[in-house]
Amino acid sequence: MPVPSCGCPTSVPGDGEECVERANSPTRIAVRDSKAPARATLVLPAEAFAPFLEALKSSPRRP
């Protein structure tokens, strides 16, 4: 996979310290927490990424 690029700024209002890195390939998209890059990476089929983001946007926010 290509080198991750930072998807900053985050969608968290008023918090510029959060960042999710995203790496694209023709068939997959990988995302990870930029503050914990050694932890788990979520890999989705490319065609599933947009519906995944829409589901996150429409879900209630948890503290």
GROMACS elastic network, one bead per residue, 0.5 to 0.9 nm:
[ bonds ]
;  ai    aj funct       b0    kb
    1     4     6  0.82566   500
    1    23     6  0.66387   500
    1    24     6  0.67932   500
    1    25     6  0.59338   500
    1    28     6  0.85110   500
    1    29     6  0.87219   500
    1    30     6  0.84341   500
    2     5     6  0.87176   500
    2    23     6  0.58319   500
    2    24     6  0.64177   500
    2    25     6  0.67932   500
    3    22     6  0.85296   500
    3    23     6  0.61391   500
    3    24     6  0.84446   500
    4    21     6  0.56191   500
    4    22     6  0.50810   500
    4    24     6  0.76258   500
    4    30     6  0.81989   500
    4    31     6  0.81205   500
    4    32     6  0.88433   500
    5     8     6  0.89575   500
    5    20     6  0.86876   500
    5    21     6  0.54308   500
    5    22     6  0.53907   500
    5    23     6  0.61409   500
    5    24     6  0.87603   500
    6     9     6  0.83834   500
    6    19     6  0.67320   500
    6    20     6  0.62194   500
    6    22     6  0.62527   500
    6    23     6  0.87197   500
    6    34     6  0.78080   500
    7    10     6  0.70565   500
    7    19     6  0.64331   500
    7    20     6  0.56251   500
    7    21     6  0.55412   500
    7    22     6  0.64094   500
    8    11     6  0.83828   500
    8    16     6  0.79530   500
    8    17     6  0.89950   500
    8    18     6  0.76745   500
    8    19     6  0.54001   500
    8    20     6  0.69114   500
    8    21     6  0.80338   500
    9    12     6  0.84039   500
    9    15     6  0.85568   500
    9    16     6  0.62027   500
    9    17     6  0.83559   500
    9    18     6  0.75524   500
    9    19     6  0.66783   500
    9    20     6  0.87947   500
   10    13     6  0.78638   500
   10    15     6  0.74495   500
   10    16     6  0.66527   500
   10    17     6  0.81099   500
   10    18     6  0.59708   500
   10    19     6  0.57430   500
   10    20     6  0.74037   500
   11    14     6  0.87697   500
   11    15     6  0.83481   500
   11    16     6  0.89750   500
   11    18     6  0.88296   500
   12    15     6  0.57293   500
   12    16     6  0.78293   500
   12    18     6  0.77550   500
   13    16     6  0.81754   500
   15    18     6  0.65651   500
   16    19     6  0.78837   500
   18    33     6  0.82479   500
   18    34     6  0.78313   500
   18    35     6  0.79127   500
   19    32     6  0.87613   500
   19    33     6  0.64384   500
   19    34     6  0.56157   500
   19    35     6  0.75090   500
   20    31     6  0.65125   500
   20    32     6  0.56564   500
   20    34     6  0.54797   500
   20    35     6  0.84466   500
   21    30     6  0.81114   500
   21    31     6  0.54960   500
   21    32     6  0.54032   500
   21    33     6  0.62850   500
   21    34     6  0.57508   500
   21    37     6  0.87484   500
   22    29     6  0.68637   500
   22    30     6  0.55966   500
   22    32     6  0.68002   500
   23    28     6  0.83591   500
   23    29     6  0.57241   500
   23    30     6  0.51487   500
   23    31     6  0.65318   500
   23    32     6  0.89527   500
   24    27     6  0.80242   500
   24    28     6  0.62067   500
   24    30     6  0.65710   500
   24    31     6  0.89890   500
   24    46     6  0.80688   500
   25    28     6  0.52247   500
   25    29     6  0.62138   500
   25    30     6  0.85601   500
   25    46     6  0.78885   500
   26    29     6  0.82484   500
   26    46     6  0.71101   500
   27    44     6  0.86445   500
   27    45     6  0.59096   500
   27    46     6  0.52277   500
   27    47     6  0.79535   500
   28    43     6  0.65785   500
   28    44     6  0.55933   500
   28    47     6  0.81464   500
   28    48     6  0.89188   500
   28    49     6  0.85661   500
   29    42     6  0.82364   500
   29    43     6  0.56724   500
   29    44     6  0.53863   500
   29    45     6  0.63372   500
   29    46     6  0.55261   500
   29    48     6  0.89488   500
   29    49     6  0.70469   500
   30    41     6  0.64375   500
   30    42     6  0.55017   500
   30    44     6  0.63468   500
   30    45     6  0.88214   500
   31    41     6  0.57452   500
   31    42     6  0.52935   500
   31    43     6  0.65322   500
   31    44     6  0.85455   500
   32    35     6  0.87358   500
   32    36     6  0.76797   500
   32    37     6  0.63435   500
   32    38     6  0.88639   500
   32    39     6  0.77870   500
   32    40     6  0.68943   500
   32    42     6  0.64173   500
   32    43     6  0.89652   500
   33    36     6  0.53402   500
   33    37     6  0.58580   500
   33    38     6  0.88865   500
   33    39     6  0.78868   500
   33    40     6  0.84622   500
   33    41     6  0.79485   500
   34    37     6  0.54382   500
   35    38     6  0.89328   500
   36    39     6  0.56495   500
   36    40     6  0.85130   500
   37    40     6  0.76385   500
   37    41     6  0.79466   500
   38    41     6  0.83823   500
   43    46     6  0.89701   500
   44    47     6  0.81248   500
   44    48     6  0.63001   500
   44    49     6  0.62779   500
   44    52     6  0.87861   500
   45    48     6  0.53457   500
   45    49     6  0.67276   500
   46    49     6  0.55010   500
   46    50     6  0.80992   500
   47    50     6  0.69020   500
   47    51     6  0.80059   500
   48    51     6  0.55927   500
   48    52     6  0.61217   500
   48    53     6  0.88419   500
   49    53     6  0.62779   500
   49    54     6  0.87224   500
   50    53     6  0.51809   500
   50    54     6  0.62747   500
   50    55     6  0.86719   500
   51    54     6  0.50370   500
   51    55     6  0.61444   500
   51    56     6  0.86703   500
   52    55     6  0.51578   500
   52    56     6  0.63572   500
   52    57     6  0.87926   500
   53    56     6  0.50625   500
   53    57     6  0.62335   500
   53    58     6  0.87150   500
   54    57     6  0.50859   500
   54    58     6  0.62404   500
   54    59     6  0.86682   500
   55    58     6  0.52478   500
   55    59     6  0.61500   500
   56    59     6  0.53309   500
   56    60     6  0.83324   500
   56    61     6  0.88585   500
   57    60     6  0.80919   500
   57    61     6  0.87445   500
   58    61     6  0.88739   500
